[in-house]
Structures are given as structure tokens and as C-alpha cells.
Amino acid sequence: TGVQTCALPIFNPAGSGKNLAIVRVQQATTSGTPGGPLLWNVIPNPQNITATFTAPYSNFNLAQQGSVARIFNNTALTGSTAGTAFRTAGGSAAVAATGVILTYSEEYAGDILVVPGTMVALAATAAGTSHVISVFAEWEEIPI
């Protein structure tokens, strides 16, 4: 199973009527020492994540735009099982961020498809030391 130190969990609720296609993700280590590069975990369908999701930080409010996706930040994912690592995501290795922001960007162009009832999570390979990371994600919601 994959680690559960998640930088960005993205959940597509069961019955959403849409698939989420991950388009692009950018990560920036702003301080601390990462435990290693990030990877993608999957918590497969069927899941019923019952935790309260975090409102996305965005130039527009996704809920007002009709988004079905739910993201979580520093939240115990009640109702879920452990994630399984399925793909590396790159980024900073276990090197302390000292005065610079270590940024990594990857184009997925829809390679990762999140079906209803499934969650994917960008996760650290290890906990690291006081690791602070900012993540930007872009996805497309495709009607089924």
C-alpha cells in the first residue's frame, strides 16, 4: 500500500455522473525537507469518503461552477481504505529547501482518469521533516 502523507487528495463522489481527467499538476516545496519525490496513490471504487472536504483555492469558486470534485487538506479521510501507489510524480528528493522554492510541474493530459467513487492522492514517499508543499492541480470533468 502507498503512504498516506497526502499533499492533494482528489475525490470523485459516487453518482457524480462525470469522470475527472487530471490535466496538469504543479508542486512547490516551500520549506522543510521532503521525504522524497511524490507519487500517486489510488483509493479505488467503491468509496464513500465522509470527511468534510476543503474548499478549493482558486481564481473562481468550483462549487459555483458546478464541479463534482472534492479535495481534502490535512483531513482524516473517514470512510476510506488505505491507498495503493500506482505512479511516480517526481519533484524534490530528500534535500532541505534552503531559501529557494523547489518547483516541479507535470503534464498528464488526461492520463489519470478518476471514475466516480474513486480518489487519487498526490502523496509523499515518506514523511520528511517539517515539509511544507503547495500544490496546483487542473482537471477536466467529462460527462459519462
N, CA, C and O atoms as a GROMACS GRO file, in nm:
protein
  576
    1THR      N    1   0.084  -0.119   0.000
    1THR     CA    2   0.000   0.000   0.000
    1THR      C    3   0.087   0.124   0.000
    1THR      O    4   0.202   0.120   0.044
    2GLY      N    5   0.033   0.232  -0.049
    2GLY     CA    6   0.106   0.357  -0.056
    2GLY      C    7   0.103   0.431   0.077
    2GLY      O    8   0.025   0.397   0.166
    3VAL      N    9   0.188   0.530   0.088
    3VAL     CA   10   0.189   0.611   0.210
    3VAL      C   11   0.069   0.703   0.212
    3VAL      O   12   0.008   0.730   0.108
    4GLN      N   13   0.035   0.752   0.330
    4GLN     CA   14  -0.085   0.834   0.345
    4GLN      C   15  -0.053   0.978   0.381
    4GLN      O   16  -0.140   1.049   0.432
    5THR      N   17   0.072   1.024   0.356
    5THR     CA   18   0.106   1.163   0.376
    5THR      C   19   0.067   1.236   0.249
    5THR      O   20   0.151   1.260   0.162
    6CYS      N   21  -0.059   1.272   0.238
    6CYS     CA   22  -0.114   1.323   0.112
    6CYS      C   23  -0.097   1.474   0.100
    6CYS      O   24  -0.129   1.549   0.192
    7ALA      N   25  -0.046   1.516  -0.014
    7ALA     CA   26  -0.035   1.658  -0.044
    7ALA      C   27  -0.164   1.707  -0.110
    7ALA      O   28  -0.205   1.821  -0.087
    8LEU      N   29  -0.228   1.623  -0.190
    8LEU     CA   30  -0.351   1.663  -0.258
    8LEU      C   31  -0.436   1.541  -0.290
    8LEU      O   32  -0.413   1.476  -0.392
    9PRO      N   33  -0.534   1.508  -0.207
    9PRO     CA   34  -0.631   1.405  -0.242
    9PRO      C   35  -0.747   1.465  -0.323
    9PRO      O   36  -0.803   1.568  -0.285
   10ILE      N   37  -0.781   1.400  -0.434
   10ILE     CA   38  -0.893   1.444  -0.519
   10ILE      C   39  -0.993   1.330  -0.525
   10ILE      O   40  -0.960   1.220  -0.571
   11PHE      N   41  -1.115   1.355  -0.480
   11PHE     CA   42  -1.219   1.253  -0.473
   11PHE      C   43  -1.330   1.284  -0.572
   11PHE      O   44  -1.377   1.398  -0.582
   12ASN      N   45  -1.372   1.182  -0.646
   12ASN     CA   46  -1.485   1.191  -0.737
   12ASN      C   47  -1.598   1.110  -0.674
   12ASN      O   48  -1.596   0.987  -0.680
   13PRO      N   49  -1.696   1.176  -0.612
   13PRO     CA   50  -1.801   1.103  -0.540
   13PRO      C   51  -1.880   1.007  -0.629
   13PRO      O   52  -1.900   1.032  -0.748
   14ALA      N   53  -1.923   0.895  -0.569
   14ALA     CA   54  -2.009   0.800  -0.641
   14ALA      C   55  -2.134   0.873  -0.688
   14ALA      O   56  -2.188   0.957  -0.616
   15GLY      N   57  -2.180   0.841  -0.807
   15GLY     CA   58  -2.300   0.902  -0.861
   15GLY      C   59  -2.280   1.041  -0.919
   15GLY      O   60  -2.378   1.109  -0.950
   16SER      N   61  -2.154   1.086  -0.933
   16SER     CA   62  -2.129   1.222  -0.984
   16SER      C   63  -2.169   1.237  -1.130
   16SER      O   64  -2.199   1.348  -1.175
   17GLY      N   65  -2.168   1.127  -1.205
   17GLY     CA   66  -2.202   1.134  -1.347
   17GLY      C   67  -2.090   1.187  -1.434
   17GLY      O   68  -2.110   1.214  -1.552
   18LYS      N   69  -1.970   1.202  -1.375
   18LYS     CA   70  -1.855   1.254  -1.451
   18LYS      C   71  -1.729   1.177  -1.416
   18LYS      O   72  -1.714   1.126  -1.305
   19ASN      N   73  -1.638   1.169  -1.512
   19ASN     CA   74  -1.502   1.123  -1.488
   19ASN      C   75  -1.414   1.246  -1.474
   19ASN      O   76  -1.437   1.346  -1.543
   20LEU      N   77  -1.315   1.241  -1.386
   20LEU     CA   78  -1.219   1.350  -1.372
   20LEU      C   79  -1.091   1.310  -1.445
   20LEU      O   80  -1.031   1.208  -1.413
   21ALA      N   81  -1.050   1.389  -1.541
   21ALA     CA   82  -0.926   1.365  -1.614
   21ALA      C   83  -0.822   1.465  -1.565
   21ALA      O   84  -0.837   1.585  -1.585
   22ILE      N   85  -0.717   1.414  -1.500
   22ILE     CA   86  -0.612   1.502  -1.448
   22ILE      C   87  -0.532   1.556  -1.567
   22ILE      O   88  -0.480   1.480  -1.649
   23VAL      N   89  -0.524   1.689  -1.576
   23VAL     CA   90  -0.458   1.754  -1.688
   23VAL      C   91  -0.315   1.794  -1.653
   23VAL      O   92  -0.221   1.763  -1.726
   24ARG      N   93  -0.299   1.864  -1.540
   24ARG     CA   94  -0.168   1.919  -1.505
   24ARG      C   95  -0.159   1.935  -1.354
   24ARG      O   96  -0.258   1.969  -1.289
   25VAL      N   97  -0.041   1.911  -1.300
   25VAL     CA   98  -0.017   1.929  -1.156
   25VAL      C   99   0.118   1.999  -1.139
   25VAL      O  100   0.217   1.963  -1.203
   26GLN      N  101   0.119   2.098  -1.052
   26GLN     CA  102   0.244   2.166  -1.018
   26GLN      C  103   0.260   2.160  -0.867
   26GLN      O  104   0.166   2.186  -0.793
   27GLN      N  105   0.379   2.127  -0.822
   27GLN     CA  106   0.407   2.120  -0.679
   27GLN      C  107   0.528   2.209  -0.648
   27GLN      O  108   0.620   2.219  -0.729
   28ALA      N  109   0.525   2.272  -0.532
   28ALA     CA  110   0.634   2.359  -0.492
   28ALA      C  111   0.664   2.335  -0.345
   28ALA      O  112   0.581   2.364  -0.259
   29THR      N  113   0.783   2.283  -0.316
   29THR     CA  114   0.828   2.270  -0.177
   29THR      C  115   0.876   2.407  -0.132
   29THR      O  116   0.969   2.463  -0.189
   30THR      N  117   0.811   2.459  -0.030
   30THR     CA  118   0.844   2.595   0.016
   30THR      C  119   0.936   2.595   0.137
   30THR      O  120   1.007   2.692   0.159
   31SER      N  121   0.936   2.486   0.217
   31SER     CA  122   1.027   2.478   0.330
   31SER      C  123   1.033   2.335   0.379
   31SER      O  124   0.951   2.251   0.341
   32GLY      N  125   1.130   2.309   0.464
   32GLY     CA  126   1.146   2.177   0.522
   32GLY      C  127   1.220   2.082   0.431
   32GLY      O  128   1.274   2.122   0.328
   33THR      N  129   1.221   1.956   0.470
   33THR     CA  130   1.290   1.852   0.394
   33THR      C  131   1.189   1.747   0.351
   33THR      O  132   1.131   1.678   0.436
   34PRO      N  133   1.166   1.733   0.220
   34PRO     CA  134   1.074   1.629   0.173
   34PRO      C  135   1.128   1.490   0.207
   34PRO      O  136   1.249   1.471   0.220
   35GLY      N  137   1.040   1.394   0.221
   35GLY     CA  138   1.081   1.256   0.244
   35GLY      C  139   1.123   1.188   0.117
   35GLY      O  140   1.164   1.072   0.119
   36GLY      N  141   1.114   1.257   0.007
   36GLY     CA  142   1.148   1.203  -0.125
   36GLY      C  143   1.049   1.257  -0.225
   36GLY      O  144   0.959   1.333  -0.188
   37PRO      N  145   1.062   1.220  -0.351
   37PRO     CA  146   0.966   1.267  -0.451
   37PRO      C  147   0.826   1.216  -0.422
   37PRO      O  148   0.808   1.122  -0.344
   38LEU      N  149   0.727   1.277  -0.482
   38LEU     CA  150   0.588   1.237  -0.460
   38LEU      C  151   0.550   1.124  -0.555
   38LEU      O  152   0.618   1.096  -0.653
   39LEU      N  153   0.439   1.059  -0.521
   39LEU     CA  154   0.382   0.956  -0.607
   39LEU      C  155   0.230   0.969  -0.601
   39LEU      O  156   0.176   1.042  -0.518
   40TRP      N  157   0.163   0.898  -0.690
   40TRP     CA  158   0.016   0.895  -0.691
   40TRP      C  159  -0.032   0.770  -0.620
   40TRP      O  160   0.016   0.659  -0.647
   41ASN      N  161  -0.126   0.787  -0.530
   41ASN     CA  162  -0.198   0.677  -0.465
   41ASN      C  163  -0.338   0.673  -0.522
   41ASN      O  164  -0.390   0.774  -0.569
   42VAL      N  165  -0.399   0.556  -0.518
   42VAL     CA  166  -0.540   0.544  -0.556
   42VAL      C  167  -0.614   0.474  -0.443
   42VAL      O  168  -0.566   0.376  -0.387
   43ILE      N  169  -0.731   0.524  -0.412
   43ILE     CA  170  -0.825   0.456  -0.324
   43ILE      C  171  -0.941   0.421  -0.417
   43ILE      O  172  -1.020   0.508  -0.454
   44PRO      N  173  -0.953   0.293  -0.455
   44PRO     CA  174  -1.042   0.254  -0.564
   44PRO      C  175  -1.190   0.256  -0.529
   44PRO      O  176  -1.229   0.255  -0.413
   45ASN      N  177  -1.270   0.258  -0.633
   45ASN     CA  178  -1.414   0.247  -0.626
   45ASN      C  179  -1.448   0.109  -0.569
   45ASN      O  180  -1.380   0.013  -0.604
   46PRO      N  181  -1.548   0.093  -0.484
   46PRO     CA  182  -1.638   0.198  -0.436
   46PRO      C  183  -1.591   0.256  -0.302
   46PRO      O  184  -1.557   0.180  -0.211
   47GLN      N  185  -1.588   0.384  -0.291
   47GLN     CA  186  -1.554   0.451  -0.166
   47GLN      C  187  -1.661   0.554  -0.134
   47GLN      O  188  -1.722   0.612  -0.224
   48ASN      N  189  -1.682   0.576  -0.008
   48ASN     CA  190  -1.774   0.680   0.037
   48ASN      C  191  -1.699   0.763   0.140
   48ASN      O  192  -1.714   0.742   0.260
   49ILE      N  193  -1.618   0.858   0.092
   49ILE     CA  194  -1.541   0.943   0.181
   49ILE      C  195  -1.639   1.037   0.251
   49ILE      O  196  -1.709   1.114   0.186
   50THR      N  197  -1.644   1.029   0.383
   50THR     CA  198  -1.743   1.106   0.457
   50THR      C  199  -1.684   1.228   0.528
   50THR      O  200  -1.756   1.301   0.596
   51ALA      N  201  -1.553   1.250   0.511
   51ALA     CA  202  -1.490   1.367   0.573
   51ALA      C  203  -1.537   1.495   0.504
   51ALA      O  204  -1.586   1.492   0.391
   52THR      N  205  -1.523   1.606   0.573
   52THR     CA  206  -1.556   1.736   0.514
   52THR      C  207  -1.445   1.776   0.420
   52THR      O  208  -1.328   1.778   0.459
   53PHE      N  209  -1.479   1.810   0.296
   53PHE     CA  210  -1.377   1.847   0.200
   53PHE      C  211  -1.335   1.992   0.219
   53PHE      O  212  -1.406   2.072   0.281
   54THR      N  213  -1.220   2.025   0.166
   54THR     CA  214  -1.165   2.160   0.172
   54THR      C  215  -1.208   2.236   0.049
   54THR      O  216  -1.196   2.186  -0.062
   55ALA      N  217  -1.258   2.357   0.067
   55ALA     CA  218  -1.294   2.439  -0.048
   55ALA      C  219  -1.168   2.466  -0.130
   55ALA      O  220  -1.067   2.508  -0.074
   56PRO      N  221  -1.172   2.443  -0.262
   56PRO     CA  222  -1.054   2.465  -0.343
   56PRO      C  223  -1.011   2.612  -0.340
   56PRO      O  224  -1.094   2.703  -0.340
   57TYR      N  225  -0.881   2.632  -0.336
   57TYR     CA  226  -0.827   2.767  -0.350
   57TYR      C  227  -0.813   2.792  -0.499
   57TYR      O  228  -0.738   2.722  -0.567
   58SER      N  229  -0.885   2.888  -0.550
   58SER     CA  230  -0.895   2.903  -0.694
   58SER      C  231  -0.927   3.047  -0.731
   58SER      O  232  -0.968   3.127  -0.646
   59ASN      N  233  -0.908   3.078  -0.857
   59ASN     CA  234  -0.948   3.210  -0.907
   59ASN      C  235  -1.099   3.220  -0.919
   59ASN      O  236  -1.154   3.329  -0.934
   60PHE      N  237  -1.165   3.108  -0.914
   60PHE     CA  238  -1.311   3.106  -0.914
   60PHE      C  239  -1.355   2.994  -0.820
   60PHE      O  240  -1.278   2.902  -0.793
   61ASN      N  241  -1.476   3.001  -0.773
   61ASN     CA  242  -1.527   2.901  -0.680
   61ASN      C  243  -1.579   2.781  -0.759
   61ASN      O  244  -1.677   2.792  -0.832
   62LEU      N  245  -1.512   2.666  -0.742
   62LEU     CA  246  -1.551   2.548  -0.819
   62LEU      C  247  -1.693   2.504  -0.792
   62LEU      O  248  -1.762   2.456  -0.882
   63ALA      N  249  -1.738   2.520  -0.667
   63ALA     CA  250  -1.875   2.479  -0.634
   63ALA      C  251  -1.975   2.561  -0.715
   63ALA      O  252  -2.077   2.508  -0.761
   64GLN      N  253  -1.948   2.689  -0.732
   64GLN     CA  254  -2.039   2.773  -0.810
   64GLN      C  255  -2.034   2.737  -0.958
   64GLN      O  256  -2.129   2.763  -1.031
   65GLN      N  257  -1.924   2.679  -1.001
   65GLN     CA  258  -1.910   2.639  -1.141
   65GLN      C  259  -1.969   2.500  -1.167
   65GLN      O  260  -1.969   2.453  -1.280
   66GLY      N  261  -2.019   2.434  -1.062
   66GLY     CA  262  -2.081   2.303  -1.078
   66GLY      C  263  -1.984   2.186  -1.072
   66GLY      O  264  -2.016   2.078  -1.120
   67SER      N  265  -1.865   2.205  -1.013
   67SER     CA  266  -1.767   2.098  -1.004
   67SER      C  267  -1.816   1.987  -0.912
   67SER      O  268  -1.877   2.012  -0.807
   68VAL      N  269  -1.789   1.862  -0.953
   68VAL     CA  270  -1.824   1.748  -0.868
   68VAL      C  271  -1.706   1.705  -0.781
   68VAL      O  272  -1.726   1.634  -0.682
   69ALA      N  273  -1.584   1.746  -0.816
   69ALA     CA  274  -1.464   1.702  -0.746
   69ALA      C  275  -1.460   1.758  -0.605
   69ALA      O  276  -1.509   1.867  -0.578
   70ARG      N  277  -1.400   1.680  -0.514
   70ARG     CA  278  -1.381   1.721  -0.376
   70ARG      C  279  -1.234   1.702  -0.342
   70ARG      O  280  -1.178   1.595  -0.369
   71ILE      N  281  -1.171   1.802  -0.284
   71ILE     CA  282  -1.032   1.790  -0.242
   71ILE      C  283  -1.025   1.797  -0.091
   71ILE      O  284  -1.114   1.852  -0.026
   72PHE      N  285  -0.920   1.741  -0.036
   72PHE     CA  286  -0.902   1.736   0.109
   72PHE      C  287  -0.764   1.786   0.144
   72PHE      O  288  -0.669   1.767   0.068
   73ASN      N  289  -0.751   1.851   0.259
   73ASN     CA  290  -0.622   1.902   0.305
   73ASN      C  291  -0.615   1.884   0.455
   73ASN      O  292  -0.698   1.936   0.529
   74ASN      N  293  -0.515   1.809   0.502
   74ASN     CA  294  -0.496   1.784   0.645
   74ASN      C  295  -0.625   1.733   0.710
   74ASN      O  296  -0.665   1.781   0.815
   75THR      N  297  -0.688   1.635   0.646
   75THR     CA  298  -0.816   1.583   0.691
   75THR      C  299  -0.810   1.431   0.701
   75THR      O  300  -0.761   1.365   0.610
   76ALA      N  301  -0.860   1.376   0.812
   76ALA     CA  302  -0.872   1.232   0.823
   76ALA      C  303  -0.980   1.186   0.727
   76ALA      O  304  -1.094   1.233   0.734
   77LEU      N  305  -0.946   1.094   0.638
   77LEU     CA  306  -1.039   1.053   0.532
   77LEU      C  307  -1.128   0.940   0.581
   77LEU      O  308  -1.108   0.824   0.547
   78THR      N  309  -1.229   0.976   0.661
   78THR     CA  310  -1.322   0.878   0.714
   78THR      C  311  -1.396   0.807   0.601
   78THR      O  312  -1.432   0.869   0.501
   79GLY      N  313  -1.419   0.681   0.620
   79GLY     CA  314  -1.491   0.602   0.520
   79GLY      C  315  -1.402   0.545   0.413
   79GLY      O  316  -1.451   0.480   0.321
   80SER      N  317  -1.270   0.568   0.421
   80SER     CA  318  -1.181   0.523   0.314
   80SER      C  319  -1.094   0.406   0.360
   80SER      O  320  -1.088   0.373   0.478
   81THR      N  321  -1.029   0.345   0.263
   81THR     CA  322  -0.929   0.243   0.292
   81THR      C  323  -0.793   0.300   0.255
   81THR      O  324  -0.784   0.410   0.201
   82ALA      N  325  -0.687   0.224   0.283
   82ALA     CA  326  -0.552   0.271   0.252
   82ALA      C  327  -0.533   0.281   0.101
   82ALA      O  328  -0.588   0.203   0.023
   83GLY      N  329  -0.454   0.380   0.061
   83GLY     CA  330  -0.425   0.400  -0.080
   83GLY      C  331  -0.317   0.304  -0.128
   83GLY      O  332  -0.240   0.251  -0.048
   84THR      N  333  -0.314   0.282  -0.259
   84THR     CA  334  -0.214   0.198  -0.323
   84THR      C  335  -0.137   0.283  -0.424
   84THR      O  336  -0.197   0.346  -0.510
   85ALA      N  337  -0.005   0.284  -0.412
   85ALA     CA  338   0.077   0.361  -0.505
   85ALA      C  339   0.068   0.301  -0.645
   85ALA      O  340   0.074   0.179  -0.661
   86PHE      N  341   0.051   0.389  -0.747
   86PHE     CA  342   0.044   0.337  -0.883
   86PHE      C  343   0.130   0.412  -0.983
   86PHE      O  344   0.147   0.365  -1.096
   87ARG      N  345   0.185   0.529  -0.946
   87ARG     CA  346   0.264   0.605  -1.043
   87ARG      C  347   0.350   0.707  -0.968
   87ARG      O  348   0.304   0.768  -0.872
   88THR      N  349   0.473   0.725  -1.014
   88THR     CA  350   0.557   0.829  -0.956
   88THR      C  351   0.512   0.965  -1.007
   88THR      O  352   0.451   0.976  -1.114
   89ALA      N  353   0.543   1.068  -0.929
   89ALA     CA  354   0.504   1.204  -0.967
   89ALA      C  355   0.622   1.300  -0.970
   89ALA      O  356   0.606   1.416  -1.009
   90GLY      N  357   0.741   1.255  -0.931
   90GLY     CA  358   0.858   1.342  -0.936
   90GLY      C  359   0.857   1.449  -0.829
   90GLY      O  360   0.778   1.445  -0.735
   91GLY      N  361   0.945   1.545  -0.846
   91GLY     CA  362   0.956   1.653  -0.751
   91GLY      C  363   1.082   1.642  -0.668
   91GLY      O  364   1.173   1.565  -0.701
   92SER      N  365   1.088   1.717  -0.561
   92SER     CA  366   1.209   1.727  -0.479
   92SER      C  367   1.240   1.597  -0.407
   92SER      O  368   1.152   1.530  -0.355
   93ALA      N  369   1.368   1.564  -0.405
   93ALA     CA  370   1.415   1.449  -0.328
   93ALA      C  371   1.433   1.493  -0.183
   93ALA      O  372   1.392   1.602  -0.146
   94ALA      N  373   1.493   1.408  -0.102
   94ALA     CA  374   1.509   1.437   0.040
   94ALA      C  375   1.623   1.537   0.062
   94ALA      O  376   1.725   1.504   0.123
   95VAL      N  377   1.604   1.658   0.012
   95VAL     CA  378   1.701   1.767   0.024
   95VAL      C  379   1.629   1.886   0.083
   95VAL      O  380   1.522   1.922   0.036
   96ALA      N  381   1.686   1.948   0.184
   96ALA     CA  382   1.622   2.061   0.251
   96ALA      C  383   1.606   2.179   0.156
   96ALA      O  384   1.696   2.210   0.078
   97ALA      N  385   1.490   2.243   0.164
   97ALA     CA  386   1.466   2.366   0.088
   97ALA      C  387   1.531   2.480   0.166
   97ALA      O  388   1.486   2.513   0.275
   98THR      N  389   1.635   2.539   0.111
   98THR     CA  390   1.707   2.644   0.182
   98THR      C  391   1.706   2.773   0.101
   98THR      O  392   1.795   2.797   0.020
   99GLY      N  393   1.605   2.854   0.123
   99GLY     CA  394   1.600   2.984   0.058
   99GLY      C  395   1.548   2.984  -0.085
   99GLY      O  396   1.536   3.091  -0.145
  100VAL      N  397   1.517   2.869  -0.140
  100VAL     CA  398   1.462   2.864  -0.275
  100VAL      C  399   1.334   2.781  -0.272
  100VAL      O  400   1.317   2.695  -0.185
  101ILE      N  401   1.246   2.806  -0.365
  101ILE     CA  402   1.126   2.724  -0.379
  101ILE      C  403   1.155   2.619  -0.485
  101ILE      O  404   1.187   2.653  -0.599
  102LEU      N  405   1.144   2.493  -0.448
  102LEU     CA  406   1.171   2.384  -0.540
  102LEU      C  407   1.041   2.346  -0.610
  102LEU      O  408   0.952   2.287  -0.549
  103THR      N  409   1.030   2.379  -0.738
  103THR     CA  410   0.906   2.360  -0.813
  103THR      C  411   0.922   2.249  -0.916
  103THR      O  412   1.026   2.235  -0.980
  104TYR      N  413   0.815   2.171  -0.930
  104TYR     CA  414   0.810   2.063  -1.027
  104TYR      C  415   0.672   2.066  -1.093
  104TYR      O  416   0.571   2.078  -1.024
  105SER      N  417   0.668   2.054  -1.223
  105SER     CA  418   0.541   2.057  -1.295
  105SER      C  419   0.535   1.938  -1.391
  105SER      O  420   0.634   1.901  -1.453
  106GLU      N  421   0.416   1.879  -1.401
  106GLU     CA  422   0.399   1.765  -1.492
  106GLU      C  423   0.266   1.776  -1.565
  106GLU      O  424   0.162   1.803  -1.505
  107GLU      N  425   0.271   1.754  -1.695
  107GLU     CA  426   0.151   1.749  -1.779
  107GLU      C  427   0.104   1.604  -1.785
  107GLU      O  428   0.179   1.516  -1.825
  108TYR      N  429  -0.020   1.580  -1.745
  108TYR     CA  430  -0.077   1.446  -1.751
  108TYR      C  431  -0.168   1.430  -1.872
  108TYR      O  432  -0.188   1.318  -1.921
  109ALA      N  433  -0.223   1.540  -1.921
  109ALA     CA  434  -0.305   1.540  -2.042
  109ALA      C  435  -0.413   1.433  -2.039
  109ALA      O  436  -0.444   1.373  -2.142
  110GLY      N  437  -0.472   1.409  -1.921
  110GLY     CA  438  -0.579   1.312  -1.910
  110GLY      C  439  -0.534   1.169  -1.890
  110GLY      O  440  -0.616   1.078  -1.894
  111ASP      N  441  -0.403   1.145  -1.869
  111ASP     CA  442  -0.352   1.009  -1.846
  111ASP      C  443  -0.412   0.944  -1.722
  111ASP      O  444  -0.428   0.823  -1.717
  112ILE      N  445  -0.445   1.027  -1.622
  112ILE     CA  446  -0.504   0.975  -1.499
  112ILE      C  447  -0.653   1.007  -1.502
  112ILE      O  448  -0.691   1.124  -1.504
  113LEU      N  449  -0.736   0.905  -1.502
  113LEU     CA  450  -0.880   0.920  -1.505
  113LEU      C  451  -0.938   0.873  -1.372
  113LEU      O  452  -0.917   0.758  -1.332
  114VAL      N  453  -1.012   0.960  -1.305
  114VAL     CA  454  -1.070   0.929  -1.174
  114VAL      C  455  -1.220   0.906  -1.195
  114VAL      O  456  -1.296   1.000  -1.217
  115VAL      N  457  -1.261   0.780  -1.188
  115VAL     CA  458  -1.401   0.744  -1.210
  115VAL      C  459  -1.481   0.770  -1.083
  115VAL      O  460  -1.422   0.781  -0.975
  116PRO      N  461  -1.614   0.780  -1.092
  116PRO     CA  462  -1.696   0.803  -0.973
  116PRO      C  463  -1.671   0.699  -0.864
  116PRO      O  464  -1.656   0.580  -0.892
  117GLY      N  465  -1.666   0.746  -0.739
  117GLY     CA  466  -1.644   0.660  -0.625
  117GLY      C  467  -1.497   0.632  -0.597
  117GLY      O  468  -1.465   0.550  -0.511
  118THR      N  469  -1.407   0.698  -0.669
  118THR     CA  470  -1.264   0.675  -0.658
  118THR      C  471  -1.193   0.803  -0.616
  118THR      O  472  -1.238   0.913  -0.645
  119MET      N  473  -1.079   0.786  -0.546
  119MET     CA  474  -0.998   0.901  -0.511
  119MET      C  475  -0.854   0.874  -0.551
  119MET      O  476  -0.804   0.763  -0.535
  120VAL      N  477  -0.786   0.977  -0.603
  120VAL     CA  478  -0.642   0.972  -0.623
  120VAL      C  479  -0.580   1.076  -0.531
  120VAL      O  480  -0.643   1.176  -0.497
  121ALA      N  481  -0.457   1.050  -0.489
  121ALA     CA  482  -0.391   1.143  -0.398
  121ALA      C  483  -0.244   1.154  -0.433
  121ALA      O  484  -0.173   1.054  -0.443
  122LEU      N  485  -0.199   1.277  -0.452
  122LEU     CA  486  -0.057   1.304  -0.465
  122LEU      C  487   0.000   1.292  -0.324
  122LEU      O  488  -0.041   1.366  -0.235
  123ALA      N  489   0.094   1.200  -0.303
  123ALA     CA  490   0.139   1.168  -0.168
  123ALA      C  491   0.290   1.161  -0.161
  123ALA      O  492   0.357   1.130  -0.260
  124ALA      N  493   0.343   1.189  -0.042
  124ALA     CA  494   0.487   1.181  -0.020
  124ALA      C  495   0.529   1.036  -0.002
  124ALA      O  496   0.455   0.956   0.054
  125THR      N  497   0.649   1.003  -0.050
  125THR     CA  498   0.700   0.867  -0.034
  125THR      C  499   0.742   0.841   0.110
  125THR      O  500   0.752   0.726   0.153
  126ALA      N  501   0.768   0.949   0.186
  126ALA     CA  502   0.799   0.940   0.330
  126ALA      C  503   0.761   1.074   0.393
  126ALA      O  504   0.739   1.172   0.322
  127ALA      N  505   0.753   1.078   0.524
  127ALA     CA  506   0.704   1.197   0.593
  127ALA      C  507   0.795   1.319   0.580
  127ALA      O  508   0.745   1.431   0.572
  128GLY      N  509   0.926   1.301   0.577
  128GLY     CA  510   1.017   1.415   0.571
  128GLY      C  511   1.022   1.488   0.704
  128GLY      O  512   0.971   1.440   0.806
  129THR      N  513   1.084   1.607   0.703
  129THR     CA  514   1.099   1.687   0.823
  129THR      C  515   1.039   1.825   0.800
  129THR      O  516   1.092   1.904   0.722
  130SER      N  517   0.928   1.854   0.867
  130SER     CA  518   0.861   1.985   0.855
  130SER      C  519   0.840   2.025   0.710
  130SER      O  520   0.857   2.141   0.673
  131HIS      N  521   0.803   1.928   0.628
  131HIS     CA  522   0.786   1.951   0.484
  131HIS      C  523   0.659   2.031   0.457
  131HIS      O  524   0.550   1.990   0.496
  132VAL      N  525   0.674   2.145   0.392
  132VAL     CA  526   0.561   2.228   0.352
  132VAL      C  527   0.561   2.234   0.200
  132VAL      O  528   0.660   2.272   0.138
  133ILE      N  529   0.447   2.197   0.141
  133ILE     CA  530   0.436   2.191  -0.004
  133ILE      C  531   0.306   2.256  -0.049
  133ILE      O  532   0.202   2.241   0.015
  134SER      N  533   0.313   2.330  -0.159
  134SER     CA  534   0.194   2.386  -0.221
  134SER      C  535   0.170   2.310  -0.350
  134SER      O  536   0.265   2.278  -0.422
  135VAL      N  537   0.043   2.279  -0.380
  135VAL     CA  538   0.012   2.202  -0.499
  135VAL      C  539  -0.098   2.273  -0.578
  135VAL      O  540  -0.197   2.320  -0.521
  136PHE      N  541  -0.080   2.278  -0.709
  136PHE     CA  542  -0.180   2.330  -0.802
  136PHE      C  543  -0.221   2.212  -0.890
  136PHE      O  544  -0.135   2.140  -0.941
  137ALA      N  545  -0.350   2.192  -0.908
  137ALA     CA  546  -0.397   2.084  -0.993
  137ALA      C  547  -0.504   2.136  -1.087
  137ALA      O  548  -0.586   2.220  -1.051
  138GLU      N  549  -0.501   2.084  -1.206
  138GLU     CA  550  -0.602   2.117  -1.307
  138GLU      C  551  -0.659   1.987  -1.359
  138GLU      O  552  -0.584   1.895  -1.394
  139TRP      N  553  -0.792   1.978  -1.364
  139TRP     CA  554  -0.856   1.859  -1.417
  139TRP      C  555  -0.976   1.899  -1.501
  139TRP      O  556  -1.028   2.010  -1.489
  140GLU      N  557  -1.018   1.807  -1.583
  140GLU     CA  558  -1.138   1.828  -1.666
  140GLU      C  559  -1.244   1.730  -1.619
  140GLU      O  560  -1.213   1.614  -1.591
  141GLU      N  561  -1.368   1.776  -1.610
  141GLU     CA  562  -1.478   1.689  -1.571
  141GLU      C  563  -1.556   1.651  -1.696
  141GLU      O  564  -1.616   1.735  -1.762
  142ILE      N  565  -1.555   1.522  -1.726
  142ILE     CA  566  -1.610   1.471  -1.851
  142ILE      C  567  -1.739   1.394  -1.821
  142ILE      O  568  -1.736   1.296  -1.747
  143PRO      N  569  -1.854   1.439  -1.876
  143PRO     CA  570  -1.979   1.365  -1.854
  143PRO      C  571  -1.968   1.221  -1.901
  143PRO      O  572  -1.908   1.192  -2.004
  144ILE      N  573  -2.028   1.130  -1.822
  144ILE     CA  574  -2.023   0.987  -1.859
  144ILE      C  575  -2.136   0.956  -1.955
  144ILE      O  576  -2.150   0.842  -1.999
   0.00000   0.00000   0.00000
